[in-house]
Amino acid sequence: MEFAQLAAHVGEEFTLAGVPVTLTTATPAGAGGSLVFEGPLDRPLDQATHEIAHPVLGDGLLFVVPVGAGASARTYEAVFN
């Protein structure tokens, strides 16, 4: 999937490797940008390429990096060049 496709769906739910996550931020930069997702604390994802799914966009692959955890969610980032 491409940055622009995903960025149009900020605030919507996706699944990454079967874990429900919400796209919270899309920051454009040049031809790409970064996306930030929040997911549950009890189902952490590793830094890796994961299957991503969305009811409108369908399925694809996305490399995500864990960047933090707060009181109620884990945060992940995907960077596009």
PyMOL commands that place a pseudoatom at each C-alpha (Angstrom):
pseudoatom trace, name=CA, resn=MET, resi=1, chain=A, elem=C, hetatm=0, pos=[0.000, 0.000, 0.000]
pseudoatom trace, name=CA, resn=GLU, resi=2, chain=A, elem=C, hetatm=0, pos=[1.113, 3.544, -0.634]
pseudoatom trace, name=CA, resn=PHE, resi=3, chain=A, elem=C, hetatm=0, pos=[1.289, 6.484, 1.761]
pseudoatom trace, name=CA, resn=ALA, resi=4, chain=A, elem=C, hetatm=0, pos=[-1.441, 8.532, 0.031]
pseudoatom trace, name=CA, resn=GLN, resi=5, chain=A, elem=C, hetatm=0, pos=[-3.882, 5.617, 0.063]
pseudoatom trace, name=CA, resn=LEU, resi=6, chain=A, elem=C, hetatm=0, pos=[-3.451, 5.048, 3.780]
pseudoatom trace, name=CA, resn=ALA, resi=7, chain=A, elem=C, hetatm=0, pos=[-3.172, 8.736, 4.765]
pseudoatom trace, name=CA, resn=ALA, resi=8, chain=A, elem=C, hetatm=0, pos=[-6.695, 9.378, 3.515]
pseudoatom trace, name=CA, resn=HIS, resi=9, chain=A, elem=C, hetatm=0, pos=[-7.998, 7.113, 6.292]
pseudoatom trace, name=CA, resn=VAL, resi=10, chain=A, elem=C, hetatm=0, pos=[-6.745, 8.824, 9.476]
pseudoatom trace, name=CA, resn=GLY, resi=11, chain=A, elem=C, hetatm=0, pos=[-9.007, 7.944, 12.396]
pseudoatom trace, name=CA, resn=GLU, resi=12, chain=A, elem=C, hetatm=0, pos=[-10.057, 4.625, 10.897]
pseudoatom trace, name=CA, resn=GLU, resi=13, chain=A, elem=C, hetatm=0, pos=[-9.388, 1.096, 12.079]
pseudoatom trace, name=CA, resn=PHE, resi=14, chain=A, elem=C, hetatm=0, pos=[-7.004, -1.266, 10.320]
pseudoatom trace, name=CA, resn=THR, resi=15, chain=A, elem=C, hetatm=0, pos=[-5.614, -4.623, 11.334]
pseudoatom trace, name=CA, resn=LEU, resi=16, chain=A, elem=C, hetatm=0, pos=[-1.879, -5.288, 11.449]
pseudoatom trace, name=CA, resn=ALA, resi=17, chain=A, elem=C, hetatm=0, pos=[-0.998, -8.988, 11.720]
pseudoatom trace, name=CA, resn=GLY, resi=18, chain=A, elem=C, hetatm=0, pos=[-4.527, -9.565, 13.024]
pseudoatom trace, name=CA, resn=VAL, resi=19, chain=A, elem=C, hetatm=0, pos=[-4.233, -6.885, 15.734]
pseudoatom trace, name=CA, resn=PRO, resi=20, chain=A, elem=C, hetatm=0, pos=[-6.759, -4.027, 15.547]
pseudoatom trace, name=CA, resn=VAL, resi=21, chain=A, elem=C, hetatm=0, pos=[-5.019, -0.653, 15.270]
pseudoatom trace, name=CA, resn=THR, resi=22, chain=A, elem=C, hetatm=0, pos=[-6.207, 2.890, 14.558]
pseudoatom trace, name=CA, resn=LEU, resi=23, chain=A, elem=C, hetatm=0, pos=[-4.392, 5.216, 12.156]
pseudoatom trace, name=CA, resn=THR, resi=24, chain=A, elem=C, hetatm=0, pos=[-3.938, 8.360, 14.245]
pseudoatom trace, name=CA, resn=THR, resi=25, chain=A, elem=C, hetatm=0, pos=[-1.538, 10.558, 12.252]
pseudoatom trace, name=CA, resn=ALA, resi=26, chain=A, elem=C, hetatm=0, pos=[-0.368, 10.945, 8.657]
pseudoatom trace, name=CA, resn=THR, resi=27, chain=A, elem=C, hetatm=0, pos=[2.500, 13.370, 8.107]
pseudoatom trace, name=CA, resn=PRO, resi=28, chain=A, elem=C, hetatm=0, pos=[3.514, 13.957, 4.476]
pseudoatom trace, name=CA, resn=ALA, resi=29, chain=A, elem=C, hetatm=0, pos=[7.172, 14.509, 3.560]
pseudoatom trace, name=CA, resn=GLY, resi=30, chain=A, elem=C, hetatm=0, pos=[8.353, 14.787, -0.024]
pseudoatom trace, name=CA, resn=ALA, resi=31, chain=A, elem=C, hetatm=0, pos=[7.038, 11.858, -2.055]
pseudoatom trace, name=CA, resn=GLY, resi=32, chain=A, elem=C, hetatm=0, pos=[6.189, 9.883, 1.102]
pseudoatom trace, name=CA, resn=GLY, resi=33, chain=A, elem=C, hetatm=0, pos=[5.685, 10.524, 4.770]
pseudoatom trace, name=CA, resn=SER, resi=34, chain=A, elem=C, hetatm=0, pos=[5.002, 8.731, 8.014]
pseudoatom trace, name=CA, resn=LEU, resi=35, chain=A, elem=C, hetatm=0, pos=[1.958, 7.100, 9.523]
pseudoatom trace, name=CA, resn=VAL, resi=36, chain=A, elem=C, hetatm=0, pos=[1.349, 6.534, 13.221]
pseudoatom trace, name=CA, resn=PHE, resi=37, chain=A, elem=C, hetatm=0, pos=[-0.931, 3.781, 14.481]
pseudoatom trace, name=CA, resn=GLU, resi=38, chain=A, elem=C, hetatm=0, pos=[-2.167, 3.006, 17.997]
pseudoatom trace, name=CA, resn=GLY, resi=39, chain=A, elem=C, hetatm=0, pos=[-2.886, -0.531, 19.109]
pseudoatom trace, name=CA, resn=PRO, resi=40, chain=A, elem=C, hetatm=0, pos=[-3.733, -2.442, 22.275]
pseudoatom trace, name=CA, resn=LEU, resi=41, chain=A, elem=C, hetatm=0, pos=[-1.229, -2.793, 25.103]
pseudoatom trace, name=CA, resn=ASP, resi=42, chain=A, elem=C, hetatm=0, pos=[-1.836, -6.516, 25.482]
pseudoatom trace, name=CA, resn=ARG, resi=43, chain=A, elem=C, hetatm=0, pos=[-1.009, -7.467, 21.863]
pseudoatom trace, name=CA, resn=PRO, resi=44, chain=A, elem=C, hetatm=0, pos=[2.379, -5.926, 20.998]
pseudoatom trace, name=CA, resn=LEU, resi=45, chain=A, elem=C, hetatm=0, pos=[3.753, -6.088, 17.459]
pseudoatom trace, name=CA, resn=ASP, resi=46, chain=A, elem=C, hetatm=0, pos=[7.452, -6.495, 16.659]
pseudoatom trace, name=CA, resn=GLN, resi=47, chain=A, elem=C, hetatm=0, pos=[9.403, -4.348, 14.236]
pseudoatom trace, name=CA, resn=ALA, resi=48, chain=A, elem=C, hetatm=0, pos=[8.707, -6.190, 11.005]
pseudoatom trace, name=CA, resn=THR, resi=49, chain=A, elem=C, hetatm=0, pos=[6.740, -6.284, 7.797]
pseudoatom trace, name=CA, resn=HIS, resi=50, chain=A, elem=C, hetatm=0, pos=[3.156, -7.141, 8.739]
pseudoatom trace, name=CA, resn=GLU, resi=51, chain=A, elem=C, hetatm=0, pos=[0.019, -7.863, 6.802]
pseudoatom trace, name=CA, resn=ILE, resi=52, chain=A, elem=C, hetatm=0, pos=[-2.286, -4.844, 6.936]
pseudoatom trace, name=CA, resn=ALA, resi=53, chain=A, elem=C, hetatm=0, pos=[-5.993, -4.933, 6.164]
pseudoatom trace, name=CA, resn=HIS, resi=54, chain=A, elem=C, hetatm=0, pos=[-8.689, -2.285, 5.778]
pseudoatom trace, name=CA, resn=PRO, resi=55, chain=A, elem=C, hetatm=0, pos=[-12.338, -2.797, 4.774]
pseudoatom trace, name=CA, resn=VAL, resi=56, chain=A, elem=C, hetatm=0, pos=[-12.091, -0.360, 1.822]
pseudoatom trace, name=CA, resn=LEU, resi=57, chain=A, elem=C, hetatm=0, pos=[-8.406, -0.579, 0.822]
pseudoatom trace, name=CA, resn=GLY, resi=58, chain=A, elem=C, hetatm=0, pos=[-8.085, -4.344, 1.147]
pseudoatom trace, name=CA, resn=ASP, resi=59, chain=A, elem=C, hetatm=0, pos=[-4.903, -6.170, 2.140]
pseudoatom trace, name=CA, resn=GLY, resi=60, chain=A, elem=C, hetatm=0, pos=[-1.232, -5.326, 1.780]
pseudoatom trace, name=CA, resn=LEU, resi=61, chain=A, elem=C, hetatm=0, pos=[2.123, -5.330, 3.542]
pseudoatom trace, name=CA, resn=LEU, resi=62, chain=A, elem=C, hetatm=0, pos=[3.516, -2.606, 5.794]
pseudoatom trace, name=CA, resn=PHE, resi=63, chain=A, elem=C, hetatm=0, pos=[6.812, -2.303, 7.685]
pseudoatom trace, name=CA, resn=VAL, resi=64, chain=A, elem=C, hetatm=0, pos=[6.128, -0.891, 11.155]
pseudoatom trace, name=CA, resn=VAL, resi=65, chain=A, elem=C, hetatm=0, pos=[8.357, 0.026, 14.077]
pseudoatom trace, name=CA, resn=PRO, resi=66, chain=A, elem=C, hetatm=0, pos=[7.170, 0.160, 17.690]
pseudoatom trace, name=CA, resn=VAL, resi=67, chain=A, elem=C, hetatm=0, pos=[7.832, 3.692, 18.972]
pseudoatom trace, name=CA, resn=GLY, resi=68, chain=A, elem=C, hetatm=0, pos=[6.237, 3.742, 22.399]
pseudoatom trace, name=CA, resn=ALA, resi=69, chain=A, elem=C, hetatm=0, pos=[3.560, 2.711, 24.834]
pseudoatom trace, name=CA, resn=GLY, resi=70, chain=A, elem=C, hetatm=0, pos=[1.322, 4.880, 26.941]
pseudoatom trace, name=CA, resn=ALA, resi=71, chain=A, elem=C, hetatm=0, pos=[-1.228, 4.176, 29.618]
pseudoatom trace, name=CA, resn=SER, resi=72, chain=A, elem=C, hetatm=0, pos=[-3.815, 2.879, 27.160]
pseudoatom trace, name=CA, resn=ALA, resi=73, chain=A, elem=C, hetatm=0, pos=[-2.103, 2.053, 23.830]
pseudoatom trace, name=CA, resn=ARG, resi=74, chain=A, elem=C, hetatm=0, pos=[1.064, 1.046, 21.997]
pseudoatom trace, name=CA, resn=THR, resi=75, chain=A, elem=C, hetatm=0, pos=[2.273, 3.290, 19.176]
pseudoatom trace, name=CA, resn=TYR, resi=76, chain=A, elem=C, hetatm=0, pos=[3.754, 2.168, 15.842]
pseudoatom trace, name=CA, resn=GLU, resi=77, chain=A, elem=C, hetatm=0, pos=[5.213, 4.124, 12.934]
pseudoatom trace, name=CA, resn=ALA, resi=78, chain=A, elem=C, hetatm=0, pos=[5.525, 3.347, 9.230]
pseudoatom trace, name=CA, resn=VAL, resi=79, chain=A, elem=C, hetatm=0, pos=[7.789, 5.567, 7.096]
pseudoatom trace, name=CA, resn=PHE, resi=80, chain=A, elem=C, hetatm=0, pos=[7.416, 5.902, 3.326]
pseudoatom trace, name=CA, resn=ASN, resi=81, chain=A, elem=C, hetatm=0, pos=[10.118, 7.255, 0.988]
for i in range(1, 81): cmd.bond("trace and resi %d" % i, "trace and resi %d" % (i + 1))
show_as sticks, trace
zoom trace
